[in-house]
Amino acid sequence: MDVMLALVLVCIGFFGGVWNAIAGGATLFTFPALMATGLPPVVANATNYLALLPSNAAALPAYREELRGLGKTLLPLLLVSGVGAIIGSVLLLVSDPDFFVVILPFLILVATGLFAFGDALRTWLLKTMGESRGNKAVYVGLFLSSIYGGYFGAGLGFILLAIAQLMGFSNFHIANSIKNLLATSFTILSIFVFGIGGLIAWPQAIAMMVGSTIGGYAGGRLAKRINTRYLRGAVIVFGVVLSLAYFFRAFG
């Protein structure tokens, strides 16, 4: 890999890091960028996990106050998402990822809708199912989403934000801190599985990691300074754009 290509990946990683820390969905441009370097789709997918890991992890210090206030509430979320991520990552090693590429735009579109109408849906869910049954359904959703996250992961930030909102964390910054923590924890588990399976292209991953590390921290700081109303609007708009892009990729 030459120096110019490495610099391009650093820049893409920085932009991806900023956006992932704020809202998620950076895979829209980081995954195609890695494929453009000549990596096979499955290898580009696995490499993308390592490349974007800092974009979520570097944002966590900016959310330490929000996470400190959640305490033991985070433990079951970490356990459920971690088991799901391992299952999804193992599935990637033994199966063809084309099926998930096809359903990806549908998943992103649903996740965007959940984020946009999460409060109303959660109220209806808890009213009709009862709080305990409603929370169980959300945990099932988290588990299934984590399997998908371990398998491909594009647009997962929207799904995690929606799940956090459905669990009652209506404050955007708290929901975003949960999203970043869960994404960091099960991405580490997925990288471990992919590393054992030999799917990671290390030079490309390291170059993009440099940018996403800086961008992730900058994005975490920036997100807390942006008006929540505008930030939520940006998340919803980007979710629609992201789903349309993957619709075109899958069916165009």
C-alpha positions as CSV (number, residue, x, y, z in Angstrom):
1,M,0.0,0.0,0.0
2,D,1.6,3.3,-1.1
3,V,1.7,6.5,0.9
4,M,-1.0,8.4,-1.1
5,L,-3.5,5.5,-0.6
6,A,-2.7,5.5,3.1
7,L,-3.3,9.2,3.4
8,V,-6.7,8.8,1.6
9,L,-7.7,6.1,4.1
10,V,-6.7,8.3,7.0
11,C,-8.9,11.1,5.7
12,I,-11.8,8.8,5.1
13,G,-11.3,7.3,8.5
14,F,-11.4,10.8,10.1
15,F,-14.7,11.7,8.5
16,G,-16.1,8.3,9.4
17,G,-14.9,8.6,12.9
18,V,-16.6,12.0,13.3
19,W,-19.9,10.8,11.9
20,N,-19.9,7.4,13.7
21,A,-19.4,9.1,17.0
22,I,-22.3,11.5,16.4
23,A,-24.8,9.3,14.7
24,G,-23.5,6.1,13.1
25,G,-23.6,4.9,9.5
26,A,-20.0,5.7,8.5
27,T,-19.8,2.3,6.9
28,L,-21.6,3.8,3.9
29,F,-18.3,5.3,2.7
30,T,-15.6,3.4,4.7
31,F,-16.6,0.0,3.4
32,P,-16.7,1.0,-0.3
33,A,-13.4,2.8,0.2
34,L,-11.8,-0.4,1.5
35,M,-13.2,-2.4,-1.4
36,A,-11.8,0.2,-3.8
37,T,-8.3,-0.7,-2.5
38,G,-8.8,-4.2,-4.0
39,L,-10.0,-6.0,-0.9
40,P,-12.7,-8.8,-1.4
41,P,-16.0,-7.8,0.2
42,V,-15.8,-10.2,3.2
43,V,-12.2,-9.0,3.9
44,A,-13.2,-5.3,3.5
45,N,-16.1,-5.9,5.9
46,A,-13.9,-7.5,8.6
47,T,-11.2,-4.8,8.1
48,N,-13.9,-2.1,8.4
49,Y,-14.7,-3.3,12.0
50,L,-11.1,-2.8,13.1
51,A,-10.7,0.5,11.2
52,L,-13.8,2.1,12.8
53,L,-13.3,0.7,16.3
54,P,-11.7,3.9,17.6
55,S,-14.5,6.1,16.3
56,N,-16.8,4.7,19.0
57,A,-14.2,4.0,21.6
58,A,-12.6,7.5,21.4
59,A,-16.0,9.1,21.9
60,L,-16.6,7.4,25.2
61,P,-14.5,9.8,27.4
62,A,-16.7,12.6,26.2
63,Y,-19.7,10.7,27.5
64,R,-18.2,9.6,30.8
65,E,-20.8,11.5,32.9
66,E,-23.7,10.0,31.0
67,L,-22.3,6.5,31.3
68,R,-21.4,6.9,35.0
69,G,-25.0,7.7,35.8
70,L,-26.3,4.5,34.2
71,G,-24.3,2.2,36.4
72,K,-25.5,-1.5,36.5
73,T,-28.1,-0.8,33.9
74,L,-25.4,-1.3,31.2
75,L,-24.4,-4.8,32.3
76,P,-27.3,-6.8,30.8
77,L,-27.1,-4.7,27.6
78,L,-23.4,-5.5,27.2
79,L,-24.0,-9.3,27.8
80,V,-26.9,-9.6,25.4
81,S,-25.2,-7.6,22.7
82,G,-21.9,-9.4,23.2
83,V,-23.4,-12.9,22.7
84,G,-25.2,-11.7,19.6
85,A,-22.1,-10.1,18.1
86,I,-20.1,-13.3,18.5
87,I,-22.8,-15.4,16.9
88,G,-23.0,-12.9,14.0
89,S,-19.2,-12.9,13.5
90,V,-19.0,-16.6,13.4
91,L,-21.8,-16.7,10.8
92,L,-19.7,-14.4,8.6
93,L,-16.9,-16.8,8.7
94,V,-19.0,-19.8,7.6
95,S,-21.6,-18.2,5.3
96,D,-22.1,-16.0,2.3
97,P,-22.7,-12.3,3.2
98,D,-24.7,-11.5,0.1
99,F,-28.0,-12.1,1.8
100,F,-27.3,-9.4,4.4
101,V,-26.2,-7.0,1.7
102,V,-29.7,-7.5,0.1
103,I,-31.7,-6.9,3.3
104,L,-29.4,-4.1,4.5
105,P,-31.4,-1.1,3.1
106,F,-34.6,-2.5,4.7
107,L,-32.9,-2.8,8.1
108,I,-31.5,0.8,7.9
109,L,-34.9,2.2,6.9
110,V,-36.7,0.4,9.8
111,A,-34.0,1.6,12.2
112,T,-34.4,5.2,11.0
113,G,-38.2,5.0,11.5
114,L,-37.7,3.6,15.0
115,F,-35.4,6.4,15.9
116,A,-37.8,9.0,14.5
117,F,-40.9,7.6,16.3
118,G,-39.2,5.8,19.2
119,D,-41.0,7.6,22.0
120,A,-44.4,7.0,20.6
121,L,-43.7,3.4,19.8
122,R,-42.2,2.7,23.2
123,T,-45.3,4.3,24.9
124,W,-47.6,2.1,22.8
125,L,-45.5,-1.0,23.3
126,L,-45.4,-0.7,27.1
127,K,-49.1,0.2,27.2
128,T,-50.2,-2.8,25.2
129,M,-47.7,-5.4,26.4
130,G,-46.8,-4.3,29.9
131,E,-43.4,-3.0,31.0
132,S,-41.8,-6.3,31.7
133,R,-42.9,-7.9,28.4
134,G,-42.2,-4.8,26.5
135,N,-38.6,-4.7,27.9
136,K,-38.1,-8.4,27.0
137,A,-39.1,-7.6,23.4
138,V,-36.6,-4.8,23.3
139,Y,-33.9,-7.1,24.6
140,V,-34.8,-9.7,21.9
141,G,-34.4,-6.8,19.4
142,L,-31.0,-5.9,20.8
143,F,-29.9,-9.6,20.5
144,L,-31.0,-9.9,16.9
145,S,-29.5,-6.6,16.0
146,S,-26.2,-7.6,17.6
147,I,-26.1,-10.7,15.4
148,Y,-26.6,-8.5,12.4
149,G,-23.9,-6.2,13.8
150,G,-21.4,-9.0,14.2
151,Y,-22.2,-10.1,10.6
152,F,-22.1,-6.8,8.6
153,G,-22.9,-3.9,10.9
154,A,-23.6,-1.1,8.4
155,G,-26.2,1.3,9.8
156,L,-26.1,-0.4,13.2
157,G,-25.7,2.9,15.0
158,F,-29.3,3.8,14.0
159,I,-30.6,0.5,15.4
160,L,-28.7,0.9,18.7
161,L,-30.0,4.5,19.1
162,A,-33.5,3.3,18.4
163,I,-33.3,0.4,20.9
164,A,-31.9,2.8,23.6
165,Q,-34.8,5.1,23.0
166,L,-37.3,2.3,23.2
167,M,-35.8,1.3,26.5
168,G,-36.7,4.8,27.9
169,F,-33.4,6.7,27.3
170,S,-35.1,9.5,25.4
171,N,-32.3,12.0,26.0
172,F,-30.2,11.9,22.8
173,H,-26.8,12.2,24.5
174,I,-27.5,9.3,26.9
175,A,-28.8,7.2,24.1
176,N,-25.8,8.1,22.0
177,S,-23.4,7.2,24.9
178,I,-25.1,3.7,25.1
179,K,-24.8,3.3,21.4
180,N,-21.1,4.1,21.4
181,L,-20.4,1.8,24.4
182,L,-22.3,-1.2,22.9
183,A,-20.7,-0.7,19.5
184,T,-17.3,-0.6,21.1
185,S,-17.7,-3.7,23.2
186,F,-19.1,-6.0,20.6
187,T,-16.9,-4.7,17.8
188,I,-13.9,-5.8,20.0
189,L,-15.5,-9.3,20.2
190,S,-16.1,-9.4,16.4
191,I,-12.5,-8.3,15.7
192,F,-11.2,-11.1,17.9
193,V,-13.3,-13.6,15.8
194,F,-12.2,-12.1,12.5
195,G,-8.6,-12.0,13.6
196,I,-8.7,-15.7,14.3
197,G,-10.3,-16.3,10.9
198,G,-7.6,-14.3,9.1
199,L,-10.1,-11.9,7.5
200,I,-8.4,-8.6,8.5
201,A,-6.2,-6.6,6.1
202,W,-3.9,-5.0,8.6
203,P,-2.2,-2.2,6.6
204,Q,-5.5,-0.7,5.4
205,A,-7.1,-1.2,8.8
206,I,-4.3,0.6,10.6
207,A,-4.3,3.6,8.2
208,M,-8.0,4.1,8.6
209,M,-7.8,3.6,12.3
210,V,-5.5,6.6,12.6
211,G,-8.1,8.9,11.1
212,S,-11.1,7.3,12.9
213,T,-9.3,7.7,16.3
214,I,-9.0,11.4,15.9
215,G,-12.4,11.8,14.3
216,G,-14.1,9.7,16.9
217,Y,-13.0,11.9,19.8
218,A,-13.7,15.1,17.8
219,G,-17.2,13.8,17.0
220,G,-17.9,12.9,20.6
221,R,-17.1,16.4,21.7
222,L,-18.9,18.0,18.8
223,A,-22.1,16.0,19.3
224,K,-22.6,17.5,22.8
225,R,-22.4,21.0,21.4
226,I,-25.0,20.6,18.7
227,N,-28.6,21.4,19.3
228,T,-30.4,18.1,19.9
229,R,-33.3,19.0,17.6
230,Y,-31.0,19.6,14.7
231,L,-28.9,16.6,15.5
232,R,-31.9,14.3,15.6
233,G,-33.1,15.8,12.2
234,A,-29.6,15.1,10.8
235,V,-29.7,11.5,12.0
236,I,-33.1,10.9,10.4
237,V,-32.2,12.5,7.1
238,F,-28.9,10.6,6.9
239,G,-30.7,7.4,7.7
240,V,-33.0,7.9,4.7
241,V,-30.1,8.7,2.5
242,L,-28.1,5.7,3.7
243,S,-31.0,3.3,3.1
244,L,-31.6,4.7,-0.4
245,A,-27.9,4.3,-1.2
246,Y,-28.0,0.7,-0.2
247,F,-31.2,0.1,-2.1
248,F,-29.5,1.4,-5.2
249,R,-26.4,-0.8,-4.5
250,A,-28.5,-3.9,-4.0
251,F,-31.1,-3.5,-6.7
252,G,-29.9,-0.8,-9.0
